[in-house]
Amino acid sequence: MAVKTNVMRLLDKAKVEYKSHCYANTNAINGIDVANVLNQNPKQVFKTLVTVGGTNKYYVFLVPVADELDFKKAAKSVNEKAIKMLKSKDLLNVTGYVHGGCSPVGMKKSFITTIDESADNFETIIFSAGKIGYQVEISLEELRKVITFSLSDIIRST
């Protein structure tokens, strides 16, 4: 792949093993579309959600693209009474990323990051490479070399 995103450059610099995926020239517009285009299990493809707590702290959550964040479980996982989604218009200013291209790696600042515990069911997970059209696939062990995160049950039960 000719394109290297900032996320990929950061992973390269940290000597982290990853695989890159491109869906840039497709009609994929949401996470489930992306998983289908890449021929991947939607439970293994994660979306990056940025929230703000009642204390005005920012939190990052990764959940499978087919699932929804459970705000009560997520708030409890970061010791907040409540959290809400960060407004799209504030995303670039807070993280350095745009909606649809937000990655837990390479944000402007380090935020408390929680990944749904279902990630532990897979050898690797896939998430945004920091640019719309690009994803990275990485093991949790390798991901720990570049960001600090915890695993918790944060998805809404169906």
Secondary structure by P-SEA (a helix, b strand, c coil): cccccaaaaaaaaacccbbbbbccccccccaaaaaaaaccccccbbbbbbbcccccbbbbbbccccccccaaaaaaaacccccccccccccccccccccccccccccccccccccccccccccccccccccccbbbbbcaaaaaaccccccccccccc
